[in-house]
């Protein structure tokens, strides 16, 4: 079973408008509300691929109950720690021929007692999992140390953990003594951590960056290169992953879908080449769907067979 962690989930609200009018009323007929947050996108994709998954994290208030109800209606197992604060909304307004305006709430403030309670519950859920994914930002009141604690507990249980976060949170984890089994940053995120410019077309340049002490003791590092695929370090070997050209409908959430693919591949103990192809396939399938965090399993094998993984 895969256990997904989302510490700052949200109700994702999408409004589609022909034109966004400022300082007046905008009436919307085309809208959607979903259980959101990077980790819940990961969860949905894993579930849609028919793999057993349980979602955990922090939920509170009416919006927290809404998320639990939405997941339940989709047949997704959830075991969240209850908090006193209200789970947040995140609003995306799609308007004026492709423009997107977002309003993201900060979210609830988490108490020390709630943080400790979650970690205790996580330890119990970990018993039934063989792979853990940690995705997204942290709510106020929770320090990056909680991710370090989750990783430590997962390692002590002999399980693999994938971390998908960025900025100071990722940097804090990478400078700790408890590093994840896998990370999946994009090139911009890597550059922000090492404070160097990387030429994505220069293999030796990327290899040199990944030799940085920050990335030591992380067996699997997948650097997303967008339409160019990915560059990967697995143990002492490097791989170039080339993906086919496809028609992109909605790229939002493709990174989360790719994390879901890594988790499935690791859970099934596939060969590294097949793990990477599974990850890239699900990321691409997500871009082919209008809904974020959705894939069509029927198309999986066709895309999978077109992806090339080469040792470099």
Steps between C-alpha positions, in 0.01 A plus 500: 500500500611857427446764768475861378559796732339841437560738788324804349212373283234724353166514328608597148243723332527567127299777332493527121413845364515639150617827653604597853347836584667703774307693766163353404301175516614197299234231461631151433314199359802277435676408825624202699598417858741217576702357787829671430862525601798337330481187713134442420579529127760228556240294687237521226741394227620199699138403569402540134782263406345236724772503767413495870551841662407680821509878538597670825579849622316773689134596453265724693159667493229481235750514215693211652180295515431596137838361394444176691157462339641566150774240545251249638268554204791409271574184699827637639599403853587790728627510857564863594588654833231748614601860576307785662560744213319515168657338193569757227353586160715555192334682210607495135327731252548399136423797280571711191624231261739301715587733786488361853465703819536321833402587856662261749403511865783452748312239695450424871753545779598160641575461871796307636258246647335446162838455332604241759164325470538469126848346532366241743218410262742491205714241680198273531399541135856427391466138608288413194699704242808414299540843332423849634462820299526847657373786287460875515530785744458509876231691691593769750614361834670199343874521435690303233616280786172309466609379157832393650312311772277329241804397296682370808199295611460358149867401479487339844204292381703386196271675249580734208394865499465746212516872583348758264539848643712805421673813627617528859304191604689280254830667589442433871439131437803468273728647768369259764617153587172347382467512124224348287543203268391711202442863401349639179595868463495695175807681373393835644460349847843335480659830396330675792652256747857492370498869393652414164381523140469164326512438126229236446663394173836433667500155655830551679370825648199322652715212624729749669211664682364165619842419650437781750506380862137613538390208281721237661321193637189555283483189278255639242495857366268579209547844347199597293584670168144562382441403138860372480428227755732456795858450612543240773763391748437155645764384745826540302345504151343775287209473258351717229124462464352614167124534463288523183318813389132508592212744496493672839156585638587593861855473637403586860561202729726310261783508756268350760396228256867425437556461875209255501677304228825488698308374803324228299827389340682485834208324666502234228882476520534553126833543321620861503430543129138395549464717811608804298277412206201453732568838659532685169198321352269610780631855484422509129158339542410773750581771243262331256201542732306816581473417872807542721623180661323270257628236257342254259650153570382376159766718335780392734671229296501698174687791664722272712631324188605831340724617785874441466730457799873508420794464734743791450 
